[in-house]
Amino acid sequence: MGKRLALTGDMAAAESMRQINPDVVAAYPITPQTEIMMTFSQFVADGLVDTELVRVDSEHSAMSACVGSAAAGARTMTATAANGLALMHEVVYIAASTRLPIVMPVVNRALSAPINIHCDHSDTMAERDSGWIQIFSQDPQEVYDHILLALKLSEHPDVLLPTMVNQDGFITSHGVEPVEILDDSVVKTWIGDYKPKHTLLDFENPITVGPLDLYDYYFEHKRQQVDAIDNAFKIYPQVAKELSKLTKREYPMIEQYNIEKADHVIVTMASAAGTTRYVVDQLTEKGEKVGLLKIRLFRPFPADQIVNILKGKKSVAVLDRSASFGSFPPLAEEIRNALYDEKTKPPVYSFVFGLGGRDLLPSHVEHVFKGLAKGSFNTKTIEYLGVR
Amino acid sequence: MAFILKELLDKPEKLTSGHRLCPGCGAPILAKWIMMATDFPLVVANATGCLEVSTTIYPYTAWNTPWIHNAFENAAATIAGVESAYKSLSRQGKIKKKVKFIAFGGDGGTYDIGIQALSGALERGHDMVYICYDNEGYMNTGAQRSGATPKGASTTTEPAGKVSYGKKMRHKDLTAIAAAHHIPYAAQAALSNWQDLMKKAKKAIEVDGPAFLNILSPCVRFWRIPDDQTIEISKLAVETNFWPLFEIDNGKWILNYKPRERKPIMDWIKVQGRYKHLLQEKNKPVIEEIQKEIDEYFHWLEKRCSD
């Protein structure tokens, strides 16, 4: 009946990888992902997994080897962060376009320059149009759960797309928290064997993977890819429900906290949701009508659900942990876009916080809620929380 | 053991006709031959380049064996991934067959942009052979300069002009670089010496561990040569010592062929349009320099092979 362990986010990721027992992991160490790879390497060294671990020369080679491995029919994983993700960028697109269900924990860290090893979401946001499914985790428990969920979602024949499971660098990756782990056998039975229809090791039916595809077919193939990621909207709830039965925890695409009675709502992702929740509790006690909407599934973006929740609110603040230079940050853009067609819609205020690992303090969140209540923000500008 | 042409022709082709490479292109000739040198089932990875784009224009494919193209610089990492999948699945008893793995890349994808992935794959010891079809430039995109372009050749990014004789630098010795990874087998071959090429291909494919083959692959289009001269030009490359045939077999350097009488490099230069500016009087010193470098390299190679 499972067990409860004290794990960091990185160790939780490695633990779920051990239970998945992928056929191949090709990875390159990078702070703050390194603990995932080191922990998993020890599992390999101790014979706890059947995995062929490929210690590649770079993240570019990591994702390249993953594409080869997954196309050969092996259950394949990797993990990365920041500049590593940026280096694999080219092949990140290829993995999705080749419809390979690779699962990749991403430990979010600021992109250079200047070089910085701490958390923000600039790395994963640069991949939001790559065709990968993107899930954000608030804490080590969610890291563990989401990786299992991601594997099953990615491998579903109606989806067949890779998934990034994001966690906040250091804040989550290096913070120890209690994590409930399922029995190995429960995970094994639930994920089942990976049996792809077409592989490079089927010599009876030799296939050509990655042909030249010009203006006469490329567009149709991209259209199919759009349908595939849209299918995730249908498959995600089924997979989440299955996993919930095993873990007794819920995994809605978006998570509502104190929303029903709230006039003012903060929308955010990952560990910032924890801080926001704490402030929501405090302010609610004081009789203020505030709530939190946490986005778990960022790609595909569950806009319809979000609209239904936000459309009747008095005001909405979106807290982004990355900037989009020259425009509004990614999550704020998504929320505004989602609400555009509504006749009555709340003003949406955009906030950027935590770049390069700057703490998001409860006082920052309080400042946002208070300003929302007073109507002291401007929808045309971006506010920066905690910047000097 | 010699290969018998008649027997080879009875083998099923893994690269079939109907592809769209230029008449006289060296790449499909060597790819087809190499895959005939073994009876093992083969999975092929192909770097972006002529061989890739011209053989797999969707919805067609000329490959009658499992094949994957990923990107330009990562054929070695891609085939390493395929081989790792195979290794894992075999170990778990999920696949029984003995399979071998080949990556094909042009010189751009191998000498230049793909050298890191190649180096990593060779060092990690995957059971694979990486084959560079070296046509001495980015020929797929119109003859841009590469690290394999020889000194004095005119390319579209380092062209001959009023104050330039084309490429200033020598091409790098990639075969020696590959051998420096202490892999079981590395060799250099040419289409003109096909028995030698086939023997090397068989050895490279069937050896346990990583192997590397560097094969000169004339480009009729951008070397500016007639399309029936591919083999003749290859022969000149060997007879002038421009492209010596050698192998490094478990660390032992072996010279496979020494011309009875080394032909002057001018014989190789004068028949190719990409060198035609070198025939001007003012570029005579360049040819002399090229000759000197070739002779010095061959001397070094002979010494290396007599150890």
Interface residues (C-beta under 8 A of the other chain):
Chain A: D23 V24 A26 D50 T51 E52 V54 R55 V56 D57 S58 H60 S61 A62 S64 A65 C66 V67 G68 S69 A70 A71 A72 G73 A74 T76 E90 V91 I94 T199 L200 L201 D202 F203 P206 I207 T208 V209 G210 P211 L212 D213 L214 Y217
Chain B: P41 V43 A45 E52 V53 T56 I57 Y58 P59 T61 W63 N64 T65 P66 W67 I68 H69 N70 A71 E73 N74 A76 A77 T78 I79 A80 G81 V82 E83 S84 A85 Y86 K87 S88 L89 R91 Q92 I95 K97 V99 Q116 A117 S119 G120 A121 E123 R124
